[in-house]
């Protein structure tokens, strides 16, 4: 266990969920796992702490993690008992964290209600039902340094030379050993001059020399097709996130309309007031 993890921070915007206990046990979240001068640390405290850990610590063996977390909580309790209460700064931080965690619970409730499999399927259908596809191109190219070299290559190709062999022999680009093949790509994936040349080609046609920032290209269009709509699983997370954001924003807008919200002006106070940490250091 890394020595740097001496005190475990509370995660203000983490949704902390209690893990289910094994059915054969008779313990619950209130089961005491340690007492420090009479103050109790429960299994629930341990589970909540572990569930909020970063992923790299979640991968530790359970027995190692269990013992370590209890030791951390015991150390925290020992030190916390040296204080009669929280400072103003920490009291405000706790209020902020409590507000944040309650907001997270509301967000989770909204998500559970609105982001369902049926809702995701409906969003997918609405977005892709009339999907027409975008043009995609499969092209190969031969890249050289000068226009004269490109013109000479074009002349040899016009005379019947094999494009792939010429690419392997002449091209200075990384695709040369592969016969110049660039695979499938859509609009916006290539530099403008190259894309313009590709779009103007018919299947099997070889371009005149084309200059880009990389040099001079001779291009052949191998094939052309329309892109297909993505599978639902490929966009499920994106759709779910959009549904969640829309549902949460709709709820915020509704609550805002119903709420009595005041923002009193602070006369004579500039924005730099937010930097005055001394106001809450007591």
Phi, psi and omega in degrees: 000130181300136180294335183293342182271068183277314178236128185275122181287149171281142182259110191298326186241033177261135178278105185270122182238136177287136179277144180292142178271154181298143186296332185279356181265162177246020178266162175217187184299337181272359180297129183281129178249347177197151172232135179236106184052037177093343178277135190265141169246126187254167175300325177299320177299318181294312182297316180297321179294315181295320183294340181263002181287153173299159187302324184295331179277334178297337184277354179292156177299144184302318183293323178293313183294318181301308182296319183294316182294319177300316179298320178298316181293324176296315179299317178298318180296318178302314181287324181294330180291350178276357180244140176281336181189185180271150172291168177301317179301312182287330175296316178294321178297321179294320177297318178298317182292320178298316177301317182296315182293323176294322177297320178299319178299319177295317178301316180296321179296316178297316181297316180300325183280325189257328184264077180255168177300320180295320180293321178295318179297318180296320178294322178296314180299319181294324184279327189241002182301320181254028183297123182264342181086155176250153178294133174235148187234141172245113186227160171233157179214160173240122184252127177225174187275328188237159178293323180297319177297317181296320179295321179295319178295318179299320180296319179294322179293321178296333180273002175110004178296149180282127185298312183298318179294321178296321179295316180296328183275322191250331191290137176265358181278162181296340180275355183306310180300340179262022180076015178084002184294135179250356182074193180275140177207153178254181180295143180092355182270338181247162177298152189305316183296320180292315181298316180302318180294318181295315182299328183281349185275151168266160180303128180087353182277144178254135183280161164289165179305136181236127180264134171227183179296345183266346182139211182249133184242144163243125192240142171237135176270112182280322183194167181214144181205172173262137178292152179261156176297142179293154174294153181304316183298332181288335182241008183303311182297319180296316179295318180298319179295319179296315178300317180298312181298318180293318181294318180293316180295322178297320179292320177298316179298318179296314181294323180296319178296327183275339189274158172258097186250127178239143175228081183301136177286141177260093184299132176076008182248129180267169180301338181292355179299334183291346180268356186274078182298337182296341179294337182240018176258103178229000000 
